[in-house]
Amino acid sequence: MMINETYLDFCFIQPKTGRLSVTVQEMFQSLFKGQRLHWYLDHKIVNDLEIVVAEVKGMSRWTSEEEVIDHLEENAGEDFWSTLNGYQLYVYPAGRCGTCGTH
């Protein structure tokens, strides 16, 4: 099975608890186990809301954005869905250039 260049961006928001970044870290460790993905979390507090913007990138076995969504729908728990506010997903199949999509 080929591995593919993968870029996932998520925005999570919840009322301020001080735990959102820890929760997101734990969710990602479970959700992305077995994939060669790394993430960076940017945590902010704005007007009593806790916001985590997550950038996930690396190599995965998924071949399309739809496969990522299917994986999330099957494996992500209530914490993921209740705090998810937005996302962008990009999967570039092996053999194609990630920046131009043709090579």
Contacts in CASP RR format, 6 or more apart in sequence:
PFRMAT RR
TARGET T0000
AUTHOR 0000-0000-0000
METHOD contacts of the structure
MODEL  1
MMINETYLDFCFIQPKTGRLSVTVQEMFQSLFKGQRLHWYLDHKIVNDLE
IVVAEVKGMSRWTSEEEVIDHLEENAGEDFWSTLNGYQLYVYPAGRCGTC
GTH
1 61 0 8 1.000
2 61 0 8 1.000
2 63 0 8 1.000
2 93 0 8 1.000
2 94 0 8 1.000
3 36 0 8 1.000
3 59 0 8 1.000
3 60 0 8 1.000
3 61 0 8 1.000
3 94 0 8 1.000
4 59 0 8 1.000
4 60 0 8 1.000
4 61 0 8 1.000
4 62 0 8 1.000
4 63 0 8 1.000
4 91 0 8 1.000
4 92 0 8 1.000
4 93 0 8 1.000
4 94 0 8 1.000
5 58 0 8 1.000
5 59 0 8 1.000
5 91 0 8 1.000
5 92 0 8 1.000
5 94 0 8 1.000
5 98 0 8 1.000
6 35 0 8 1.000
6 37 0 8 1.000
6 56 0 8 1.000
6 57 0 8 1.000
6 58 0 8 1.000
6 59 0 8 1.000
6 60 0 8 1.000
6 62 0 8 1.000
6 68 0 8 1.000
6 90 0 8 1.000
6 91 0 8 1.000
6 92 0 8 1.000
7 55 0 8 1.000
7 56 0 8 1.000
7 57 0 8 1.000
7 58 0 8 1.000
7 88 0 8 1.000
7 89 0 8 1.000
7 90 0 8 1.000
7 91 0 8 1.000
8 37 0 8 1.000
8 54 0 8 1.000
8 55 0 8 1.000
8 56 0 8 1.000
8 57 0 8 1.000
8 68 0 8 1.000
8 87 0 8 1.000
8 88 0 8 1.000
8 89 0 8 1.000
8 90 0 8 1.000
9 53 0 8 1.000
9 54 0 8 1.000
9 55 0 8 1.000
9 56 0 8 1.000
9 87 0 8 1.000
9 88 0 8 1.000
9 89 0 8 1.000
10 24 0 8 1.000
10 52 0 8 1.000
10 53 0 8 1.000
10 54 0 8 1.000
10 56 0 8 1.000
10 84 0 8 1.000
10 86 0 8 1.000
10 87 0 8 1.000
11 51 0 8 1.000
11 52 0 8 1.000
11 53 0 8 1.000
11 54 0 8 1.000
11 84 0 8 1.000
11 85 0 8 1.000
11 86 0 8 1.000
11 87 0 8 1.000
12 20 0 8 1.000
12 24 0 8 1.000
12 51 0 8 1.000
12 52 0 8 1.000
12 53 0 8 1.000
12 54 0 8 1.000
12 83 0 8 1.000
12 84 0 8 1.000
12 85 0 8 1.000
13 49 0 8 1.000
13 50 0 8 1.000
13 51 0 8 1.000
13 52 0 8 1.000
13 83 0 8 1.000
13 85 0 8 1.000
14 20 0 8 1.000
14 49 0 8 1.000
14 50 0 8 1.000
14 82 0 8 1.000
14 83 0 8 1.000
15 48 0 8 1.000
15 49 0 8 1.000
15 50 0 8 1.000
16 45 0 8 1.000
16 48 0 8 1.000
16 49 0 8 1.000
16 50 0 8 1.000
17 50 0 8 1.000
18 50 0 8 1.000
20 43 0 8 1.000
20 50 0 8 1.000
20 51 0 8 1.000
20 52 0 8 1.000
20 83 0 8 1.000
21 41 0 8 1.000
21 43 0 8 1.000
21 52 0 8 1.000
23 79 0 8 1.000
23 83 0 8 1.000
24 41 0 8 1.000
24 52 0 8 1.000
24 54 0 8 1.000
24 83 0 8 1.000
25 41 0 8 1.000
27 76 0 8 1.000
27 77 0 8 1.000
27 79 0 8 1.000
27 80 0 8 1.000
28 39 0 8 1.000
28 54 0 8 1.000
28 56 0 8 1.000
30 75 0 8 1.000
31 71 0 8 1.000
31 72 0 8 1.000
31 75 0 8 1.000
31 76 0 8 1.000
31 80 0 8 1.000
32 39 0 8 1.000
32 56 0 8 1.000
32 60 0 8 1.000
35 58 0 8 1.000
35 59 0 8 1.000
35 60 0 8 1.000
35 61 0 8 1.000
36 58 0 8 1.000
36 59 0 8 1.000
36 60 0 8 1.000
37 56 0 8 1.000
37 57 0 8 1.000
37 58 0 8 1.000
37 59 0 8 1.000
37 60 0 8 1.000
38 56 0 8 1.000
38 57 0 8 1.000
38 58 0 8 1.000
39 54 0 8 1.000
39 55 0 8 1.000
39 56 0 8 1.000
39 57 0 8 1.000
40 54 0 8 1.000
40 55 0 8 1.000
41 52 0 8 1.000
41 53 0 8 1.000
41 54 0 8 1.000
42 52 0 8 1.000
42 53 0 8 1.000
42 54 0 8 1.000
42 55 0 8 1.000
43 50 0 8 1.000
43 51 0 8 1.000
43 52 0 8 1.000
44 50 0 8 1.000
44 51 0 8 1.000
44 52 0 8 1.000
44 53 0 8 1.000
45 51 0 8 1.000
60 68 0 8 1.000
60 91 0 8 1.000
62 68 0 8 1.000
62 71 0 8 1.000
62 91 0 8 1.000
63 91 0 8 1.000
63 93 0 8 1.000
64 91 0 8 1.000
64 93 0 8 1.000
65 89 0 8 1.000
65 90 0 8 1.000
65 91 0 8 1.000
67 91 0 8 1.000
68 89 0 8 1.000
68 91 0 8 1.000
69 89 0 8 1.000
72 80 0 8 1.000
92 98 0 8 1.000
92 101 0 8 1.000
95 103 0 8 1.000
96 102 0 8 1.000
96 103 0 8 1.000
97 103 0 8 1.000
END
